[in-house]
Amino acid sequence: MFPLNAVIVHHSQATPEPLRLGLIDNAVTIAEEFPTVDAMLQRWPSPPDTTRRLIVIQLRSVSDVEKLSRLEGHFPGWPVLAVVEGDVDTTSLFQVSRAGASQILPFPFDPLELEKSLDRLLLQFGLRESPSIVIAISGVIEGCGATSLSINLAAELAAIGEIPVVLTEMSLGMGRLATQLDLNPMMTTQELLTDDADPSLATVKAALTAYNEHLLVLAGQTKSLNRLTPPPGRLHKVVRCLRQVSNFIVMDMPYTFDPDYFQALLEADQIFLVTRQNVPSVQSAKVIRDALYAKGIKDIGLIVNQYDSELKSFSKSALKDLLQLNPVVPVADDGPGHQAAIQQARLLREVVPASRSITDIRALAATILEQSHFPVHLPIIPIWDRLKTALNRFRNS
C-alpha cells in the first residue's frame, strides 16, 4: 500500500474516473473527498491529527491556484499532487509550484507519469530515503553462469553496502534461487504473478525470504514446471513494490528471449549481459544487444565470465570494441570455488572468501554503490579465510 492516504479536492460533481483508478492502481487509499477547497477547510480548518495525508487537487483556473495556496498553508508538511487540466503555459506552472504543489501532473495524464509523481513524493517527504535501482543480469547463451553472478553480485551489494538488497528471478518457469541458496520460501513469484488480486506492498514483503541481515530473496516457483501466465502489467507492479522495500533489486533473467523477457528488461535501470570468451557467446551477445537497442534500451554493460587474459582475440578491450558495450567487466575463473558454493548451497563469499571471482564481483558491486552514492565497506580478508579458500578449492578440484 502507498504509505499515505489521499484526500481529493476535485472541483466537480465527482472525481474523474481515470484519476480515481490511477490512484487505486498505485495502491493509494482514497480516505476523503471534498468538492472544493472551502469545503475541506470548513471541515478541517487545521490538521485533524498528526497523520500526514496526500492532497490530490484538480486545478482548472487561476482562482484554483489561489485556493491551493490557502490549502497548503493550512496543512504544512502534507504532500500536494496538483492535477492541472487544459493547456497550461510556463508562467501558470510556476504559479502552481509557488502555491505549494509538490508534484504537478497534466490531465489527462499518462499512468506512468502518475507513478513517477507518486514515487518522487516518497523521496521528497522522506518516506523512502533513496531511489531504488534495478539491475538485470542476463546470460547470452545457456551455461554463461548468469545465475551464479546474480546471486553473488546481490550478496556483495548487500554486504559491502550494508543496505537492503532483493535478489529475484524473472523466470516464468521453474525457479532456481531457492535450490541454490537452500531456501524454503512460503511464497514465490507464482503467487504474486498469477493471483487474482494485484500484488500490494504487504504481499510482496510477505513473499521475501531473508537469506541474511541485508539480502532478501524473491524466489521463482518451486513446485511446478508449468509456465506462468501473468496478466498484462503484473510484472511491472511486482517490481514497483520491490523498489519500495530495498535500495537495489538484482534480477536473474532466463534464457527465453521472448516478449516476457524483454518486458522484464524494460523494468531495469542497468542491464548486464553475461558472456564467455568464444564465438557463439559473442555472436549471441550481438543479437541480443541489437534487439535491446531496437526497443530503446541503451544502458547495457557486459560481464565476461571465467575471463582468461591470455585469450587476446577476446580480451576486455577487444570485446569492448567489438560489442560497443560499456562497462566491460571481467570476472576471473574459479570453477572449484563456484562448485563448492553450489554443493553447499551457500554464497561464494561464505565458502571461498578469497576467491578470484568474488574479488572481481565485489569490485563491480563497489563501483555500482559508489556511482549510486552509497558508502562502501570493503572487508579485510584474514589469513584463515585465505586458508579456507585454498582448502575448498583443493577439495573440489
C-alpha positions as CSV (number, residue, x, y, z in Angstrom):
1,M,0.0,0.0,0.0
2,F,1.1,3.6,-0.6
3,P,2.1,4.9,2.8
4,L,-0.2,8.0,2.8
5,N,-3.9,8.1,2.4
6,A,-5.2,10.5,-0.2
7,V,-7.6,13.4,0.2
8,I,-9.1,14.5,-3.1
9,V,-10.3,18.0,-3.8
10,H,-12.0,17.6,-7.2
11,H,-14.0,20.8,-8.0
12,S,-16.6,18.8,-9.9
13,Q,-19.5,16.6,-9.2
14,A,-17.3,13.5,-9.0
15,T,-13.6,12.6,-9.2
16,P,-12.7,11.8,-12.8
17,E,-12.6,8.0,-13.1
18,P,-9.0,7.9,-14.6
19,L,-7.7,9.7,-11.6
20,R,-9.5,7.5,-9.1
21,L,-8.4,4.4,-10.9
22,G,-4.9,5.6,-11.3
23,L,-4.6,6.2,-7.5
24,I,-6.2,2.8,-6.8
25,D,-3.8,1.1,-9.3
26,N,-0.9,2.6,-7.3
27,A,-2.3,1.2,-4.0
28,V,-3.3,4.7,-2.8
29,T,-6.2,4.6,-0.3
30,I,-8.7,7.4,-1.0
31,A,-9.7,8.4,2.5
32,E,-11.7,11.6,1.9
33,E,-13.1,13.6,-0.9
34,F,-14.2,17.3,-1.0
35,P,-15.9,19.2,-3.8
36,T,-14.0,22.4,-3.1
37,V,-11.1,23.8,-1.0
38,D,-13.7,25.8,1.0
39,A,-15.5,22.5,1.9
40,M,-12.3,20.9,3.1
41,L,-11.2,24.0,5.2
42,Q,-14.7,24.2,6.7
43,R,-14.4,20.6,8.0
44,W,-10.7,20.8,8.7
45,P,-9.6,24.4,9.5
46,S,-6.4,22.8,10.7
47,P,-4.9,19.3,10.5
48,P,-7.3,16.9,12.3
49,D,-4.5,14.9,13.8
50,T,-0.8,14.2,13.5
51,T,-1.1,11.9,10.5
52,R,0.1,13.3,7.2
53,R,-2.1,12.8,4.1
54,L,-1.6,13.2,0.4
55,I,-3.7,16.0,-1.0
56,V,-4.7,15.5,-4.7
57,I,-6.2,18.6,-6.1
58,Q,-7.6,19.4,-9.5
59,L,-6.8,22.8,-10.9
60,R,-8.8,24.5,-13.7
61,S,-8.2,28.2,-13.3
62,V,-6.0,30.9,-11.7
63,S,-8.5,31.2,-8.8
64,D,-8.0,27.5,-8.1
65,V,-4.2,28.2,-7.8
66,E,-5.0,30.8,-5.1
67,K,-7.1,28.3,-3.3
68,L,-4.2,25.8,-3.5
69,S,-2.0,28.3,-1.7
70,R,-4.6,28.6,1.1
71,L,-4.8,24.9,1.4
72,E,-1.1,24.3,1.5
73,G,-0.8,27.0,4.3
74,H,-3.4,25.2,6.4
75,F,-1.7,21.7,6.1
76,P,2.0,22.2,6.3
77,G,4.0,19.1,5.6
78,W,1.2,17.4,3.7
79,P,2.4,16.4,0.1
80,V,0.3,18.1,-2.6
81,L,-0.2,16.5,-6.1
82,A,-1.7,19.1,-8.4
83,V,-3.6,17.7,-11.4
84,V,-3.8,20.5,-13.9
85,E,-6.5,20.4,-16.6
86,G,-6.3,22.1,-20.0
87,D,-3.4,23.9,-21.7
88,V,-1.2,25.5,-19.2
89,D,1.7,27.8,-20.0
90,T,5.1,28.0,-18.2
91,T,4.0,31.0,-16.1
92,S,1.0,29.2,-14.8
93,L,3.1,26.1,-13.9
94,F,5.4,28.4,-11.9
95,Q,2.3,29.7,-10.1
96,V,1.1,26.2,-9.3
97,S,4.6,25.3,-7.9
98,R,4.9,28.5,-5.9
99,A,1.4,27.9,-4.4
100,G,2.7,24.7,-2.8
101,A,2.3,21.8,-5.2
102,S,4.9,19.1,-4.5
103,Q,4.3,17.5,-7.9
104,I,2.4,18.7,-11.0
105,L,0.6,16.3,-13.3
106,P,-1.3,17.3,-16.5
107,F,-4.8,15.9,-17.1
108,P,-5.4,13.7,-18.9
109,F,-2.3,12.0,-17.8
110,D,-0.1,9.1,-18.7
111,P,-0.4,6.4,-16.0
112,L,3.4,6.1,-16.0
113,E,3.7,9.8,-15.2
114,L,1.3,9.3,-12.2
115,E,3.5,6.5,-10.9
116,K,6.6,8.7,-11.2
117,S,5.0,11.5,-9.4
118,L,3.9,9.3,-6.5
119,D,7.4,7.7,-6.3
120,R,9.0,11.2,-6.3
121,L,6.7,12.2,-3.4
122,L,8.0,9.3,-1.3
123,L,11.6,10.7,-1.8
124,Q,10.7,14.3,-1.3
125,F,9.0,13.6,2.0
126,G,11.4,11.1,3.5
127,L,9.2,8.1,3.0
128,R,11.9,6.4,1.0
129,E,15.5,7.5,1.5
130,S,16.8,7.0,-2.0
131,P,15.7,5.8,-5.4
132,S,15.8,2.0,-5.9
133,I,17.9,0.6,-8.7
134,V,17.0,-2.5,-10.7
135,I,19.9,-4.4,-12.2
136,A,19.2,-7.2,-14.6
137,I,21.7,-10.0,-15.2
138,S,21.2,-12.0,-18.4
139,G,23.3,-14.7,-19.9
140,V,23.5,-14.6,-23.7
141,I,23.5,-18.4,-24.0
142,E,22.9,-21.2,-21.6
143,G,25.9,-22.0,-19.3
144,C,27.3,-18.5,-19.0
145,G,26.9,-18.5,-15.3
146,A,24.4,-15.7,-15.0
147,T,22.5,-17.1,-12.1
148,S,25.7,-17.5,-10.0
149,L,26.8,-14.0,-10.9
150,S,23.3,-12.6,-10.0
151,I,23.4,-14.4,-6.6
152,N,26.9,-13.2,-5.7
153,L,26.5,-9.7,-7.1
154,A,23.4,-9.2,-4.9
155,A,25.2,-10.7,-1.9
156,E,28.2,-8.3,-2.4
157,L,25.9,-5.2,-2.8
158,A,24.2,-6.2,0.4
159,A,27.3,-7.0,2.3
160,I,29.7,-4.2,1.4
161,G,26.9,-1.6,1.1
162,E,25.2,-2.7,4.3
163,I,21.8,-2.0,2.7
164,P,18.7,-4.0,1.8
165,V,19.1,-5.8,-1.5
166,V,16.5,-8.0,-3.1
167,L,17.6,-10.9,-5.3
168,T,14.9,-12.3,-7.6
169,E,14.4,-14.3,-10.8
170,M,12.2,-13.3,-13.7
171,S,11.7,-16.9,-14.9
172,L,8.1,-17.8,-15.7
173,G,9.1,-21.5,-15.5
174,M,10.8,-23.4,-12.6
175,G,12.9,-21.2,-10.4
176,R,16.5,-21.9,-9.3
177,L,17.3,-19.5,-6.5
178,A,15.5,-21.4,-3.7
179,T,17.5,-24.6,-4.5
180,Q,20.9,-22.8,-5.0
181,L,20.5,-21.0,-1.7
182,D,18.8,-23.8,0.3
183,L,15.7,-21.7,1.0
184,N,12.1,-22.8,1.7
185,P,10.0,-19.8,0.8
186,M,6.4,-19.6,1.9
187,M,5.5,-17.6,-1.2
188,T,7.2,-17.2,-4.6
189,T,6.7,-15.3,-7.8
190,Q,4.0,-17.8,-8.7
191,E,1.5,-16.3,-6.2
192,L,2.5,-12.7,-7.0
193,L,2.2,-13.1,-10.7
194,T,-0.9,-15.2,-11.0
195,D,-3.2,-14.4,-8.1
196,D,-6.5,-12.7,-9.0
197,A,-5.7,-9.7,-6.9
198,D,-2.8,-7.3,-7.8
199,P,0.2,-7.5,-5.6
200,S,0.5,-5.0,-2.8
201,L,3.5,-3.8,-0.8
202,A,2.3,-6.1,2.0
203,T,2.0,-9.2,-0.2
204,V,5.4,-8.6,-1.8
205,K,7.1,-8.2,1.6
206,A,5.5,-11.4,2.7
207,A,6.9,-13.2,-0.3
208,L,10.5,-12.2,0.6
209,T,12.8,-14.7,2.3
210,A,15.7,-13.4,4.3
211,Y,19.0,-15.1,3.5
212,N,20.9,-12.9,5.9
213,E,20.5,-9.4,7.5
214,H,20.6,-7.5,4.3
215,L,20.0,-10.0,1.5
216,L,16.3,-10.8,0.7
217,V,15.2,-13.3,-1.9
218,L,12.1,-13.4,-4.0
219,A,12.3,-16.9,-5.5
220,G,10.7,-18.3,-8.6
221,Q,8.1,-21.0,-8.4
222,T,9.4,-24.2,-6.8
223,K,6.6,-26.7,-7.0
224,S,5.5,-26.7,-10.6
225,L,7.0,-27.0,-14.1
226,N,4.1,-25.2,-15.7
227,R,4.9,-21.9,-17.3
228,L,3.2,-18.9,-15.5
229,T,0.9,-16.6,-17.5
230,P,0.7,-13.3,-15.6
231,P,-1.9,-10.8,-16.6
232,P,-0.7,-7.7,-18.5
233,G,1.1,-5.2,-16.3
234,R,1.5,-7.6,-13.4
235,L,5.3,-7.9,-13.6
236,H,5.6,-4.1,-13.5
237,K,3.5,-3.9,-10.4
238,V,5.7,-6.5,-8.6
239,V,8.9,-4.7,-9.5
240,R,7.4,-1.4,-8.4
241,C,6.6,-2.8,-5.0
242,L,10.1,-4.3,-4.7
243,R,11.5,-0.8,-5.3
244,Q,9.8,0.4,-2.2
245,V,11.5,-2.2,0.1
246,S,15.1,-2.2,-1.0
247,N,17.8,0.0,-2.4
248,F,18.8,-2.5,-5.1
249,I,17.0,-5.3,-6.9
250,V,19.1,-7.8,-8.8
251,M,17.1,-9.8,-11.4
252,D,18.4,-13.1,-12.7
253,M,17.0,-13.3,-16.2
254,P,16.0,-16.5,-18.0
255,Y,17.3,-17.5,-21.5
256,T,13.9,-17.2,-23.2
257,F,14.4,-14.0,-25.2
258,D,10.6,-13.9,-25.8
259,P,8.3,-10.9,-25.2
260,D,8.1,-11.6,-21.5
261,Y,11.9,-11.5,-21.3
262,F,12.1,-8.1,-23.0
263,Q,9.2,-6.8,-20.9
264,A,11.1,-7.7,-17.7
265,L,14.2,-5.9,-19.0
266,L,12.3,-2.7,-19.6
267,E,11.9,-2.6,-15.8
268,A,15.7,-2.5,-15.3
269,D,17.8,0.6,-14.8
270,Q,21.0,-1.2,-15.7
271,I,21.4,-4.4,-17.7
272,F,24.5,-6.6,-17.8
273,L,24.8,-9.3,-20.5
274,V,26.9,-12.2,-19.4
275,T,29.2,-13.8,-22.0
276,R,32.1,-16.2,-22.3
277,Q,35.2,-15.7,-24.5
278,N,34.1,-17.7,-27.5
279,V,32.5,-17.1,-30.9
280,P,28.9,-18.4,-30.1
281,S,28.7,-16.2,-27.0
282,V,29.8,-13.1,-28.7
283,Q,27.5,-13.7,-31.7
284,S,24.6,-14.2,-29.3
285,A,25.5,-11.0,-27.4
286,K,25.4,-9.0,-30.6
287,V,21.9,-10.3,-31.5
288,I,20.6,-9.5,-28.0
289,R,22.3,-6.1,-27.9
290,D,20.7,-5.2,-31.2
291,A,17.2,-6.4,-30.0
292,L,17.6,-4.3,-26.9
293,Y,18.7,-1.2,-28.9
294,A,15.6,-1.6,-31.1
295,K,13.4,-1.4,-28.0
296,G,15.2,1.8,-26.9
297,I,17.3,0.1,-24.1
298,K,20.8,1.6,-24.2
299,D,22.3,1.3,-20.7
300,I,23.9,-2.1,-21.3
301,G,27.1,-3.5,-19.8
302,L,29.0,-6.7,-20.4
303,I,30.3,-9.2,-17.8
304,V,32.9,-11.6,-19.2
305,N,32.6,-14.7,-17.0
306,Q,35.6,-17.1,-16.5
307,Y,37.8,-14.5,-18.0
308,D,41.2,-15.6,-19.4
309,S,43.6,-12.7,-20.1
310,E,45.6,-15.0,-22.4
311,L,42.8,-15.0,-25.0
312,K,43.9,-11.9,-26.8
313,S,41.2,-12.0,-29.5
314,F,38.5,-12.0,-26.8
315,S,40.3,-9.6,-24.4
316,K,38.4,-6.9,-22.5
317,S,39.4,-4.2,-24.9
318,A,38.7,-6.4,-28.0
319,L,35.2,-7.2,-26.7
320,K,34.5,-3.6,-25.8
321,D,35.4,-2.5,-29.4
322,L,33.5,-5.4,-31.0
323,L,30.3,-5.1,-29.0
324,Q,30.3,-1.4,-28.1
325,L,29.0,-2.1,-24.6
326,N,30.1,-0.2,-21.5
327,P,31.3,-1.2,-19.0
328,V,33.0,-4.4,-19.8
329,V,33.7,-6.3,-16.6
330,P,36.0,-9.4,-16.5
331,V,35.3,-11.9,-13.8
332,A,38.1,-14.4,-13.1
333,D,37.6,-18.1,-13.4
334,D,37.2,-20.0,-10.2
335,G,35.5,-23.2,-11.1
336,P,36.3,-25.1,-7.9
337,G,35.2,-22.3,-5.8
338,H,31.8,-21.9,-7.6
339,Q,31.4,-25.7,-7.4
340,A,32.0,-25.7,-3.7
341,A,29.4,-22.9,-3.2
342,I,26.8,-24.8,-5.3
343,Q,27.4,-28.0,-3.5
344,Q,26.9,-26.3,-0.1
345,A,24.0,-24.1,-1.4
346,R,25.8,-21.0,0.0
347,L,27.2,-17.8,-1.2
348,L,30.7,-17.7,-2.8
349,R,31.9,-15.2,-0.2
350,E,31.0,-17.7,2.6
351,V,32.7,-20.7,1.1
352,V,35.7,-19.2,-0.6
353,P,36.0,-15.6,0.7
354,A,39.4,-15.1,-1.1
355,S,38.1,-16.3,-4.4
356,R,39.4,-14.6,-7.5
357,S,35.9,-14.5,-8.8
358,I,34.5,-12.9,-5.7
359,T,37.2,-10.2,-5.8
360,D,36.0,-9.2,-9.3
361,I,32.3,-9.4,-8.4
362,R,33.0,-7.3,-5.2
363,A,34.8,-4.7,-7.3
364,L,31.8,-4.4,-9.6
365,A,29.5,-4.1,-6.6
366,A,31.7,-1.4,-5.1
367,T,31.6,0.6,-8.4
368,I,27.8,0.3,-8.6
369,L,27.5,1.5,-5.0
370,E,29.9,4.4,-5.5
371,Q,28.1,5.5,-8.6
372,S,24.8,5.4,-6.7
373,H,26.3,7.4,-3.8
374,F,26.3,4.7,-1.2
375,P,29.3,4.2,1.1
376,V,31.3,1.0,0.6
377,H,32.5,-1.1,3.5
378,L,35.2,-3.5,2.0
379,P,36.1,-6.5,4.1
380,I,39.5,-7.4,5.3
381,I,40.4,-11.0,4.3
382,P,42.2,-12.6,7.2
383,I,44.7,-15.5,6.8
384,W,42.2,-18.1,8.0
385,D,39.8,-17.1,5.2
386,R,42.6,-17.5,2.7
387,L,43.4,-20.9,4.0
388,K,39.7,-21.8,3.9
389,T,39.5,-20.7,0.3
390,A,42.5,-22.9,-0.6
391,L,41.1,-25.9,1.2
392,N,37.7,-25.7,-0.6
393,R,39.4,-25.3,-3.9
394,F,41.6,-28.3,-3.3
395,R,38.5,-30.4,-2.2
396,N,36.6,-29.5,-5.4
397,S,39.5,-29.5,-7.9
